[in-house]
Amino acid sequence: MSMEIERILRDTDLQEEERNVIFRGIVQLAKADGEMDPREREYLRQVVAEFFPGADFNGMLSAWRPIEKWTVRGAYGILYDADSFNGYNPTPLGKPTSTAWGGTYSLGSNPLQAWAGIFNWDNGIPSDVYSPAGLDPSWGNKNRPGMIDPGYGRTPYIQQWNVHIQRELPRRLVFEAGYVGTKGTGLRVGELARINQLPVRALDEYGTRLGAAISSAEQARAAGVPYPYTGFSGTVSAALRQYPQVFSNQTINVYGSPLGFSTYNALQVSLIRRFGRDLTLNANYVWSKSLTNLKSSLIGDNSGPLDYYNLQLEKAVVNYDTPHEVKAYANYAFPVGRGRRILSGAPRAVDAVLGGWSFAAIVNYSSGAPLGFSAPSPLSNGWNGAVNRANVAAGPLGAPGFDKKNFELSSAQSPNNTYLNKALFSTPAPLRLGTSAPRYAQIRDFGTANEDLTLHKVFRVTEGASLQLRCELLNAFNRHTLGGISTSINSVNFGQVTTVSGNRQIQLGVRFEF
């Protein structure tokens, strides 16, 4: 039994005498005049104390002879996550989190006349679309501003634990079964922090007026909304946002928001036979489930939340969740020929024909990934950077009569290709968000079933040289995998299987070793 605890204390101190040149430059970017207000100073003064506890045990239950070949192992630990990948930008989100280090043209469409041209070449480029280099924080108003989340200083952590029981079996076989769990807390995912997002209640309160134009205090009063500031020109939707000065109804890029979480629980079973004279085997089965509110820790890989003010709506099985997986590898050397159990004293000619044969197989079987269903945006100019979802009623989501053996590739609209129970799906009403979850564990894409087989023969040319002939069958049973399930409620192929992939490949090879 062993246990260790490591404590790391990180102190970001902004005392003048301890500032170095690089850090001072970063601080200057936070304010146009190089000064910081108390809130910014407090943010950068964070003291983060992080503990890295870990414990493991490994004991042989050998006190009683009937269980002398049993082994129990287990461990628990806390790991702290690394920083988010920033896409090779000088700052985490590129220009939005700093300022315009180079001149920038803002060529986004006018929010009141999105269909109109931006400018006419004959008249030259308008001066109001160009922002020169500088430290002006208002640069972001027309360039989708960005910010580093105030909670960025809290490092995400991941708890991991496992318990495994191992049993030695006859014929050099080892059986093992174990439980593995992980839990991620405070994972950094800026896309979940949709700062400046329009509240969902605005859809009910203002309806179609959200797209109405406002360019004066009188128009704002007529629309029933406050006039944000003198000179404002935008839509009712923009006027209702926390930061209405941000151009074209944009939300704000946020970096490092500790809003993500994940859980993983799995039963893992394996059967292994290593270094066998005739047979080598490694077979594994995993039964697992993973829940999260994000897809990836990479910046830009996650879509915005349907409702920033209700992030519980984002909880679902992860997009690559596969509850059942079987993977196995086996290699069998036939015990025939000189020096083997059968025909060990065979003449050289007989050994050349019957000896040296081996057969190998690699098999993979897994469940399909969960499906999610999209719908049109409740607003014509987009819903806060998020994708709307379809309405889904209770009931079995799969079509009851679907049989993949009846798939018709030549007719995507064929009833035989209907994979979803379309009666349970509907398009949200205008100015409404859909009711479905991000993804469903009970309805999935098609899983994987694949077998690769190899037969090879070794000829001993001399003591130090050999020739190998090999025949490989990839996807040996010529299995086909259906796919292309249309999950957009607006698609004419919604609920239909549209593609098929997979074919057998045969490879012949020769290898000379010396």
Secondary structure as UniProt FT lines:
FT   STRAND          2..11
FT   HELIX           16..18
FT   HELIX           21..30
FT   TURN            32..33
FT   HELIX           38..44
FT   STRAND          47..60
FT   HELIX           65..67
FT   TURN            68..69
FT   STRAND          70..80
FT   TURN            87..88
FT   TURN            92..93
FT   HELIX           95..97
FT   STRAND          104..105
FT   TURN            111..112
FT   TURN            114..115
FT   HELIX           121..123
FT   HELIX           127..129
FT   STRAND          130..131
FT   HELIX           137..142
FT   STRAND          146..148
FT   HELIX           150..153
FT   STRAND          157..169
FT   TURN            170..172
FT   STRAND          173..187
FT   HELIX           190..192
FT   HELIX           201..206
FT   HELIX           207..211
FT   STRAND          213..214
FT   HELIX           217..223
FT   TURN            230..231
FT   STRAND          234..235
FT   HELIX           236..239
FT   TURN            244..245
FT   HELIX           247..249
FT   STRAND          252..255
FT   STRAND          260..273
FT   STRAND          279..292
FT   TURN            299..300
FT   TURN            308..309
FT   HELIX           311..314
FT   STRAND          316..317
FT   TURN            319..320
FT   STRAND          324..333
FT   TURN            338..339
FT   TURN            344..345
FT   HELIX           348..354
FT   STRAND          357..366
FT   STRAND          370..371
FT   TURN            380..381
FT   TURN            384..385
FT   STRAND          391..392
FT   TURN            400..401
FT   HELIX           404..406
FT   TURN            409..410
FT   TURN            412..413
FT   HELIX           415..417
FT   HELIX           422..424
FT   STRAND          425..426
FT   TURN            430..431
FT   STRAND          440..444
FT   STRAND          448..462
FT   TURN            463..464
FT   STRAND          465..474
FT   TURN            475..477
FT   STRAND          481..483
FT   TURN            489..490
FT   TURN            492..493
FT   STRAND          499..501
FT   STRAND          505..513
//
